[in-house]
Amino acid sequence: MASVSIRALDKWFGDFHAIPALDLDIEDGSFVALVGPSGCGKSTTLRMIAGLETPTAGRLMIGGRDVTDLPPRERGVAMVFQSYALYPHMTVRENLTFGLRVAGVGTAERARQALEAARLLEIEPYLDRRPAQLSGGQRQRVAIGRALVRKPDAFLFDEPLSNLDAQLRNAMRIELKKLHQRLGATIVFVTHDQVEAMTMADRIVLMRKGVIEQAGTPLDLFERPANGFVAGFIGAPAMRFFAGVAEAGPGGGTAIRLDGGETLPMGDAAAAPEPGRRVRVGIRPEDVVPRGHGLPPQRGFAFTAPVLLSEPLGNETLLIAPFGGGEVTSRMYRPKPVRVGDVLEFAVDLDRLHLFDEASELALPRP
């Protein structure tokens, strides 16, 4: 396997600047997810790594080798597409071995490698079937197997699970993670689904408008988002934001007075924003605890509110209630039936607040 290094990679489509001077290092053997909303440039970046798009400027290295001007077949990468891109008239065996046959690999070796990949991906019983006779998950395994037999330096996945139903998508996430652990392969995985990125990747690269907003481990982006965009994108359900202003707190220290009227005392005064500064307070659902349903926070801000919406999910229930001039989401563990209009007591964990400068959206030190 090999590392991937991108230096000042630039891409224009006519007068549209899709990727402005991108720098990124992907370590050998790592599983990196490029994630972000539609149009953020993640697929364009992947296609430039694959050689399917030509950079306007910049350099691309794979395994220490400059591949910027090389055609796709000479880059040592294999790509798995969202549409699977299988040959419908060929059997699974023929799909797996087609690239090897074009490369001049002998018949016996082609058969051996196809069987090895089929066993690894548990598609051996389907070797003589055609793609139309397979389920979506089986077709995806064949597409992965076709990439696998090439023994590439890096695997490139372009939203490969998007066409699968929810249950199969969850199963394939587990299989891809197991495959990575067995092979130690370098994987670059593009997705718009932050859950896919969080559950599979060693490192997440979150993009917006062709720019990397933050790169790090899933826990880094969840616990220490660099700005409001990252905080709102990572986490399900999404973080809720509330506008407010820092002011002197009762009894000393600093507090955040929300525009809705609530005043949230800060913990560490040294980490609190200076009085008068406009901020946005981010609160995740798991940090709003309904009384009696979850571990109460050590430092909590208690409020009582009617339930506006109840979403039972089996092992938990999501509750939406008015707070801070807007609405807050609360995650209820060990749920009980809750009706719209029921008045409950909630506690906001003050030690888990996320603060952002209102003007720049940049994260401020945690309280």
Secondary structure, DSSP 8 states (H G I E B T S, - for coil): ---EEEEEEEEEETTEEEEEEEEEEE-TT-EEEEE-STTSSHHHHHHHHHTSS--SEEEEEETTEE-TTS-GGGTTEEEE-TT----TTS-HHHHHHHHHHHTT--HHHHHHHHHHHHHHTT-GGGTTS-GGGS-HHHHHHHHHHHHHTT--SEEEEESTTTTS-HHHHHHHHHHHHHHHHHHT--EEEEES-HHHHHHH-SEEEEEETTEEEEEE-HHHHHHS-SBHHHHHHSSSS--EEEEEEEEE-TTSSEEEEETTS-EEE-S-GGGS--TT-EEEEEE-GGGEEETTSS---SSEEEEEEE-SEEEE-SSEEEEEEEETTEEEEEEEES-----TT-EEEEEEEGGG-EEEETTT-BB----
